[in-house]
């Protein structure tokens, strides 16, 4: 009887811990692995194996089609993604002359708005970011699923001119958290 009672108590404690953690919205800090798409164009660390999705073109902003790779945390109710869209060759030719970044800002703004619509979010913060020769923005949003922190980077030089978007969404997401730091610091373009 004592063993059965002890087993029931342990099972109830485990069930309570599992229930309390379900949907907390925190991205795991362990189990991250380096990911590269089939074309090997970039690498990034993700907290699992992503699912591939097609992304549509936005001809009005010179953004071509591309791919999105998403890791959904079914238990945590989080998402981590990286996406790219190829840039229109006509835009790529104009970018070196865009010293005031008027064209680049328009492309980033158009993609930011597409992301806001995709995530059904409200933008709460936006700041400029740079990565080597790439220029972009860090965007924070409130969404029905929690907080989003993502980077949009315009890389007009190199063999694959693209707009990259990578981010994280969950109820307990903070820019200074280990998962955010890991995601944003691990992104590399492979030329």
C-alpha positions in Angstrom: 0.0 0.0 0.0 2.8 2.4 0.8 4.5 1.8 -2.6 1.2 2.4 -4.4 0.5 5.5 -2.4 4.0 6.8 -3.1 3.6 6.1 -6.8 0.3 7.9 -6.9 1.9 11.0 -5.2 4.8 11.0 -7.6 2.5 10.6 -10.6 0.3 13.5 -9.4 3.3 15.7 -8.8 4.7 15.0 -12.3 1.3 15.6 -13.9 1.0 19.0 -12.0 4.5 20.0 -13.1 3.7 19.1 -16.7 0.4 20.9 -16.6 1.9 24.0 -15.0 4.6 24.2 -17.7 2.2 23.6 -20.6 1.9 26.7 -22.8 4.2 28.9 -20.7 5.7 30.4 -23.8 9.4 30.0 -22.9 11.7 28.7 -25.6 14.0 25.9 -24.4 17.6 26.8 -23.9 18.8 23.2 -24.6 18.6 21.0 -27.7 19.5 23.7 -30.2 21.1 22.6 -33.4 22.7 24.3 -36.4 20.4 24.4 -39.4 21.2 25.2 -43.1 18.6 25.1 -45.9 19.1 22.7 -48.8 20.9 25.3 -50.9 23.4 25.9 -48.0 23.0 29.7 -48.3 22.9 30.4 -44.6 23.2 28.7 -41.2 21.4 29.5 -38.0 20.8 27.7 -34.7 17.2 26.5 -34.1 15.6 24.7 -31.1 14.7 21.6 -33.2 14.1 20.5 -36.8 12.1 23.1 -38.7 9.2 22.6 -41.0 9.6 24.2 -44.5 7.0 26.6 -45.9 6.8 28.6 -49.1 6.7 32.4 -48.8 5.0 34.4 -51.5 6.4 37.2 -53.5 5.5 40.9 -52.9 6.0 42.4 -56.4 5.0 45.9 -55.2 8.1 46.0 -52.9 10.6 44.1 -55.2 10.5 41.0 -52.9 10.4 37.7 -54.6 9.3 34.3 -53.4 11.3 32.3 -50.8 11.1 29.9 -47.9 10.3 29.9 -44.2 11.6 27.3 -41.8 9.7 27.1 -38.5 10.1 25.2 -35.3 6.9 25.1 -33.3 7.0 24.2 -29.6 3.8 22.2 -29.1 4.3 22.0 -25.3 5.6 25.6 -24.8 3.4 27.2 -27.4 6.3 29.0 -29.0 7.7 29.4 -32.5 11.1 30.1 -33.8 11.7 30.8 -37.5 14.0 31.9 -40.2 12.8 33.0 -43.7 14.2 34.5 -46.8 12.8 36.1 -50.0 14.9 36.7 -53.1 15.2 40.3 -54.1 14.2 41.6 -57.6 17.3 42.0 -59.8 16.3 45.5 -60.7 16.2 46.5 -57.0 19.6 44.8 -56.4 21.1 47.0 -59.2 19.8 50.2 -57.5 20.8 49.4 -53.9 24.5 50.5 -54.3 23.2 53.9 -55.3 20.8 54.1 -52.4 23.1 56.0 -50.1 20.2 57.4 -48.0 18.7 53.9 -47.8 15.3 55.2 -49.1 14.7 52.1 -51.3 16.0 49.7 -48.6 13.8 51.3 -46.0 10.8 50.9 -48.2 11.5 47.2 -48.8 12.0 46.6 -45.0 8.9 48.5 -44.2 6.8 46.4 -46.7 8.2 43.2 -45.2 7.6 44.4 -41.6 4.0 45.1 -42.5 3.6 41.7 -44.1 5.0 40.1 -41.0 2.7 42.2 -38.8 -0.3 40.9 -40.8 1.0 37.3 -40.8 1.4 37.3 -37.0 -1.7 39.5 -36.4 0.6 41.7 -34.3 0.9 45.3 -33.0 4.4 46.8 -33.3 5.7 48.0 -30.0 9.3 48.8 -30.8 11.6 49.1 -33.8 15.3 49.7 -34.0 18.0 49.7 -36.6 20.4 46.7 -36.7 23.5 45.9 -38.7 25.2 42.7 -39.5 28.4 43.0 -41.6 27.2 44.7 -44.8 23.6 44.0 -44.1 21.2 46.6 -42.8 17.9 46.0 -41.2 15.5 46.4 -38.3 14.7 44.6 -35.0 11.0 44.6 -34.5 9.0 43.8 -31.3 5.3 43.0 -31.5 2.5 41.9 -29.3 0.5 39.1 -30.9 -2.3 36.8 -29.9 0.3 34.2 -29.1 2.5 36.5 -27.0 5.6 38.6 -27.8 7.5 38.5 -31.1 11.1 39.7 -31.5 12.4 39.4 -35.0 15.1 40.8 -37.2 14.6 41.8 -40.9 17.9 42.0 -42.7 18.4 43.3 -46.3 21.4 41.7 -47.9 21.7 43.2 -51.4 25.3 42.1 -52.0 26.7 38.7 -52.7 25.7 35.8 -54.9 22.2 35.6 -53.3 20.6 39.0 -52.7 17.9 38.4 -50.2 15.7 39.7 -47.4 16.1 37.5 -44.3 13.6 37.4 -41.5 14.3 35.5 -38.3 12.5 35.6 -35.0 10.9 34.1 -32.0 7.3 34.2 -30.6 6.0 33.2 -27.1 4.4 34.5 -24.0 7.7 34.7 -22.0 10.1 36.1 -24.6 12.6 38.9 -23.8 15.3 40.3 -26.1 18.0 39.7 -23.6 17.0 36.0 -23.0 19.4 33.2 -23.9 17.2 31.9 -26.7 17.0 35.3 -28.4 20.7 35.9 -28.0 21.4 32.4 -29.4 19.1 32.9 -32.4 20.3 36.4 -33.4 24.0 35.8 -32.8 24.1 32.4 -34.7 22.8 33.7 -38.1 25.5 33.5 -40.9 25.3 33.9 -44.6 27.4 31.3 -46.5 28.7 32.8 -49.8 
